[in-house]
Amino acid sequence: MNPIVDILSLDHEGHGVARIDNKVTFVDGALASERAEIAVYRKHAKYNSANAVAILKASAQRAEPRCKYFGRCGGCSMQHLEPSAQVAAKQRVLEENLARIGKVKPDIILSALHGPSWAYRTRARLSARWVDKKGGGLVGFREKRSSFIADMSSCEVLTPNVSALIQPLRELINELSNAARIPQIEVAVGEHVTVLVFRLLEPWSDDDADKVRAFAERHRVQVWEQAKGPDTVLPFWPRIAPELSYSLPEFGLVMPFKPTDFTQVNVAINRALVSRAMRLLNPQPGERIGDLFCGLGNFTLPIARSGAEVIGIEGSAELVARARANARHNHLPNARFGVDNLFEMTPEKFAALGHFDKLLVDPPRSGAIEVVKSLPESGAPHRIVYVSCDPATLARDAEVLVHVKGYRLEAAGVANMFPHTAHVESIALFVR
């Protein structure tokens, strides 16, 4: 007989938390304050993993998932939780990480940045696979806790034009002679262009190439191909076409990018996040500001628009080249860029960059620990805006900033960059 449990809370991945014989059990599909019948599918030494079989008492925050593949597809994990409650849960995760790991508490909790909950995702990596048992090709996200591809023909979080391409892409895969040698299709949506990048382990035949060209023309998309690493990504059809771009209208910026460049997946939230970052940083003419992990200039160019001198540093030479091109495109000579491995930052290397009045850091999930450890005792930036995609590494770095470097955590809050997932994007302001 399956156990019946009371769900005590949600964990940082959006699983319900219960106890069976005093052992923590994480329950997929259950929400805080619910009573559920569960099936344990894996037992560990210190915890169990389970699925909710039936909800016997539902939370008032439970929502009907919009996607018919929810529960099987691994792309979303929280569609069963009302969107505003998802954001509140992410805010709790941020605050708990700051308190537990960083031993810090912000003076101000910033209001959460909200945006569209559906049809928001402009970037995705769709898996592709030929599956005899399914009668042909599958294109989509992987199933939950599986390497199998979900049998899907639409997606509620992808932009509508990309969602509508999933079934035609499956049909295209069925027609290609090298279908078994196409493991992935990367999607990038700009304001005026949609690009599909096919990862090819084997080149298209002439007949395949004709079918792909016809597909691109019929669906008004660009098709690119990638034979090996990122440097092999090239346009396939049409050969000459408009480039991808997104805009930051508040700052009068247009940001061209290549389909494999890193850009945020949620245009509305990115705009709101950049706007908040600029208000917190408050760049002024005459200041010298550093933007570390600058990418293609998403924050660098808005800083430059203020009239401040800004130095963007990034580990990817390709992204730095793109950032420089974007600065030229937007006529911002006061934005300069350099290539450096910021994960190997030292006090000596930081000092060699020169004095910064203020700093913005936007690291990947691993955080910016070597950067914060390298800040000087005197003459350090008096204002740091930290944009984070992982609350645990933000909290770790906050501990150093506050308890070692003498900063105060003035404000922190979340941005709902990935609705219906447990991903927590946040922003924090440190001052001294």
Protein Blocks (a to p, Z undefined) as FASTA:
>chain_A
ZZddddfbdcfkopacddeehiacddehiaehiacddddfbdcfkbccdddfbdfbdcfk
bccdfblkgojamkbcklmpcfklmmmmmmmmmmmmmmmmnopacfbdcddddddfehkb
fbdcddddddfknopacdddddehiabdcddfbdfkbcfklmmmmmmmmmmmmmpmklmm
cfbccddddfkbccdddddfbdcdfklmmmmmmmmmmnopacdddfblmklgccfbdfbd
cddddddfknopacdddfkbccdfblklmmmmmmmmmmmnopaehiacddehklnolmmm
mmmmnopacddddfblklmmmmmmmmmmnopakbccddddfklgcfklmmmnopafbdcd
dddfkopmlmmmmpcfehpafbdcdddfbfklmmmmmmmmmmmnopacfbgcdddfbghi
abdcddddddZZ
